[in-house]
Amino acid sequence: MATPIVFLDIAGPDPAALQSFYSDLFGWESTTGEFAVALTAPLMAAIRKDPAEKRLYFGVEDVTATLADIQAHGGSVDAPRFAVPGIVVLGLFRDPAGNPMGLVEMADGKPKIP
């Protein structure tokens, strides 16, 4: 069996601000800094040739609306909504600490395929 991902850790200089950001946008409730999140199983993953980085991708109904909410809560947009034809609809952002993250547009509980 392949080794599973068993923990998620998001860091920044102001943990309270990050806690508020993720709670407001994605409903991750925590008062201690620890929380549990829903997962899609199996969790799809990719290794690609680009400059080194890692991103978590969150499934949302509307990438454009969520990116606007991200900016309103102190995050920034790396790439507005775009389609990878035949694969997925994405948006890329950074949380208030600068951590790179992504959005996947979902429909009926599955990634929307353009």
Contact map, one row per residue, 1 for C-alpha under 8 A:
111000000000000000000000000000000000000000000000000000000000000000000000000000000000000000000000000000000000000000
111100000000000000000000000000000000000000000000000000000000000000000000000000000000000000000000000000000000000000
111110000000000000000000000000000000000000000000000000000000000000000000000000000000000000000000000000000000000000
011111000000000000000000000000000000000000000000000000000000000000000000000000000000000000000000000000000000000000
001111100000000000000000000000000000000000000000000000000000000000000000000000000000000000000000000000000000000000
000111110000000000000000000000000000000000000000000000000000000000000000000000000000000000000000000000000000000000
000011111000000000000000000000000000000000000000000000000000000000000000000000000000000000000000000000000000000000
000001111100000000000000000000000000000000000000000000000000000000000000000000000000000000000000000000000000000000
000000111110000000000000000000000000000000000000000000000000000000000000000000000000000000000000000000000000000000
000000011111000000000000000000000000000000000000000000000000000000000000000000000000000000000000001000000000000000
000000001111101000000000000000000000000000000000000000000000000000000000000000000000000000000000101000000000000000
000000000111111001000000000000000000000000000000000000000000000000000000000000000000000000000000111000000000000000
000000000011111000000000000000000000000000000000000000000000000000000000000000000000000000000000100000000000000000
000000000001111111000000000000000000000000000000000000000000000000000000000000000000000000000000100000000000000000
000000000011111111100000000000001000000000000000000000000000000000000000000000000000000000000000000000000000000000
000000000000011111110000000000000000000000000000000000000000000000000000000000000000000000000000000000000000000000
000000000000011111111000000000000000000000000000000000000000000000000000000000000000000000000001000000000000000000
000000000001011111111100000000000000000000000000000000000000000000000000000000000000000000000011100000000000000000
000000000000001111111110000101001000000000000000000000000000000000000000000000000000000000000000000000000000000000
000000000000000111111111000000000000000000000000000000000000000000000000000000000000000000000000000000000000000000
000000000000000011111111100000000000000000000000000000000000000000000000110000000000000000000011000000000000000000
000000000000000001111111111100000000000000000000000000000000000000000000000000000000000000000000000000000000000000
000000000000000000111111111111000000000000000000000000000000000000000000000000000000000000000000000000000000000000
000000000000000000011111111100000000000000000000000000000000000000000000000000000000000000000000000000000000000000
000000000000000000001111111000000000000000000000000000000000000001001100000000000000000000000000000000000000000000
000000000000000000000111111100000000000000000000000000000000000000000000000000000000000000000000000000000000000000
000000000000000000000111111110000000000000000000000000000000000000000000000000000000000000000000000000000000000000
000000000000000000100111011111000011100000000000000000000000000000000000000000000000000000000000000000000000000000
000000000000000000000010001111100010000000000000000000000000000000000000000000000000000000000000000000000000000000
000000000000000000100010000111111110000000000000000000000000000000000000000000000000000000000000000000000000000000
000000000000000000000000000011111100000000000000000000000000000000000000000000000000000000000000000000000000000000
000000000000000000000000000001111100000000000000000000000000000000000000000000000000000000000000000000000000000000
000000000000001000100000000001111110000000000000000000000000000000000000000000000000000000000000000000000000000000
000000000000000000000000000001111111000000000000000000000000000000000000000000000000000000000000000000000000000000
000000000000000000000000000111001111100000000000000000000000000000000000000000000000000000000000000000000000000000
000000000000000000000000000100000111110000000000000000000000000000000000000000000000000000000000000000000000000000
000000000000000000000000000100000011111000000000000000000000000000000000000000000000000000000000000000000000000000
000000000000000000000000000000000001111100000000000000000000000000000000000000000000000000000000000000000000000000
000000000000000000000000000000000000111110100000000000000000000000000000000000000000000000000000000000000000000000
000000000000000000000000000000000000011111100000000000000000000000000000000000000000000000000000000000000000000000
000000000000000000000000000000000000001111110000000000000000000000000000000000000000000000000000000000000000000000
000000000000000000000000000000000000000111110000000000000000000000000000000000000000000000000000000000000000000000
000000000000000000000000000000000000001111111000000000000000000000000000000000000000000000000000000000000000000000
000000000000000000000000000000000000000011111100000000000000000000000000000000000000000000000000000000000000000000
000000000000000000000000000000000000000000111110000000000000000000000000000000000000000000000000000000000000000000
000000000000000000000000000000000000000000011111000000000000000000000000000000000000000000000000000000000000000000
000000000000000000000000000000000000000000001111100000000000000000000000000000000000000000000000000000000000000000
000000000000000000000000000000000000000000000111110000000000000000000000000000000000000000000000000000000000000000
000000000000000000000000000000000000000000000011111000000000000000000000000000000000000000000000000000000000000000
000000000000000000000000000000000000000000000001111100000000000000000000000000000000000000000000000000000000000000
000000000000000000000000000000000000000000000000111110000000000000000000000000000000000000000000000000000000000000
000000000000000000000000000000000000000000000000011111000000000000000000000000000000000000000000000000000000000000
000000000000000000000000000000000000000000000000001111100000000000000000000000000000000000000000000000000000000000
000000000000000000000000000000000000000000000000000111110000000000000000000000000000000000000000000100000000000000
000000000000000000000000000000000000000000000000000011111000000000000000000000000000000000000000000111000000000000
000000000000000000000000000000000000000000000000000001111100000000000000000000000000000000000000000111000000000000
000000000000000000000000000000000000000000000000000000111110000000000000000000000000000000000000000011110000000000
000000000000000000000000000000000000000000000000000000011111000000000000000000000000000000000000000001110000000000
000000000000000000000000000000000000000000000000000000001111100000000000000000000000000000000000000000111100001000
000000000000000000000000000000000000000000000000000000000111111001000000000000000000000000000000000000111100000000
000000000000000000000000000000000000000000000000000000000011111000000000000000000000000000000000000000001110000000
000000000000000000000000000000000000000000000000000000000001111111000000000000000000000000000000000000001100000000
000000000000000000000000000000000000000000000000000000000001111111100000000000001000000001100000000000111000000000
000000000000000000000000000000000000000000000000000000000000011111110000000000011000000000100000000000000000000000
000000000000000000000000000000000000000000000000000000000000011111111000000000000000000000000000000000000000000000
000000000000000000000000100000000000000000000000000000000001011111111100000000000000000000000000000000000000000000
000000000000000000000000000000000000000000000000000000000000001111111110000010010000000000101000000000000000000000
000000000000000000000000000000000000000000000000000000000000000111111111000000000000000000000000000000000000000000
000000000000000000000000100000000000000000000000000000000000000011111111100000000000000000000000000000000000000000
000000000000000000000000100000000000000000000000000000000000000001111111111110000000000000001010000000000000000000
000000000000000000000000000000000000000000000000000000000000000000111111111110000000000000000000000000000000000000
000000000000000000000000000000000000000000000000000000000000000000011111111000000000000000000000000000000000000000
000000000000000000001000000000000000000000000000000000000000000000001111111000000000000000000001000000000000000000
000000000000000000001000000000000000000000000000000000000000000000000111111100000000000000000011000000000000000000
000000000000000000000000000000000000000000000000000000000000000000000111111110000000000000001111010000000000000000
000000000000000000000000000000000000000000000000000000000000000000000110011111000000000000001111000000000000000000
000000000000000000000000000000000000000000000000000000000000000000100110001111110000000000111100000000000000000000
000000000000000000000000000000000000000000000000000000000000000000000000000111110000000000111100000000000000000000
000000000000000000000000000000000000000000000000000000000000000000000000000011111100000000111000000000000000000000
000000000000000000000000000000000000000000000000000000000000000100100000000011111100000001110000000000000000000000
000000000000000000000000000000000000000000000000000000000000001100000000000000111110000011110000000000000000000000
000000000000000000000000000000000000000000000000000000000000000000000000000000111111000011100000000000000000000000
000000000000000000000000000000000000000000000000000000000000000000000000000000001111101111000000000000000000000001
000000000000000000000000000000000000000000000000000000000000000000000000000000000111111111000000000000000000000001
000000000000000000000000000000000000000000000000000000000000000000000000000000000011111100000000000000000000000011
000000000000000000000000000000000000000000000000000000000000000000000000000000000001111100000000000000000000000011
000000000000000000000000000000000000000000000000000000000000000000000000000000000011111110000000000000000000000011
000000000000000000000000000000000000000000000000000000000000000000000000000000000011111111000000000000011000001111
000000000000000000000000000000000000000000000000000000000000000000000000000000001111001111100000000000011000001111
000000000000000000000000000000000000000000000000000000000000001000000000000000011111000111110000000001111000000000
000000000000000000000000000000000000000000000000000000000000001100100000000011111100000011111000000001110000000000
000000000000000000000000000000000000000000000000000000000000000000000000000011111000000001111100000111100000000000
000000000000000000000000000000000000000000000000000000000000000000100100001111100000000000111110000111100000000000
000000000000000000000000000000000000000000000000000000000000000000000000001111000000000000011111111110000000000000
000000000000000001001000000000000000000000000000000000000000000000000100011100000000000000001111111110000000000000
000000000000000011001000000000000000000000000000000000000000000000000000111100000000000000000111111000000000000000
000000000011110001000000000000000000000000000000000000000000000000000000000000000000000000000111111000000000000000
000000000001000000000000000000000000000000000000000000000000000000000000001000000000000000000111111100000000000000
000000000111000000000000000000000000000000000000000000000000000000000000000000000000000000000111111110000000000000
000000000000000000000000000000000000000000000000000001110000000000000000000000000000000000011110011111000000000000
000000000000000000000000000000000000000000000000000000111000000000000000000000000000000000011110001111100000000000
000000000000000000000000000000000000000000000000000000111100000000000000000000000000000001111000000111110000000000
000000000000000000000000000000000000000000000000000000001111001000000000000000000000000001111000000011111000000000
000000000000000000000000000000000000000000000000000000001111001000000000000000000000000111100000000001111100001100
000000000000000000000000000000000000000000000000000000000011111000000000000000000000000111000000000000111110001100
000000000000000000000000000000000000000000000000000000000011110000000000000000000000000000000000000000011111111100
000000000000000000000000000000000000000000000000000000000000100000000000000000000000000000000000000000001111111100
000000000000000000000000000000000000000000000000000000000000000000000000000000000000000000000000000000000111110000
000000000000000000000000000000000000000000000000000000000000000000000000000000000000000000000000000000000111111000
000000000000000000000000000000000000000000000000000000000000000000000000000000000000000000000000000000000111111100
000000000000000000000000000000000000000000000000000000000010000000000000000000000000000110000000000000011110111110
000000000000000000000000000000000000000000000000000000000000000000000000000000000000000110000000000000011110011111
000000000000000000000000000000000000000000000000000000000000000000000000000000000000111110000000000000000000001111
000000000000000000000000000000000000000000000000000000000000000000000000000000000011111110000000000000000000000111
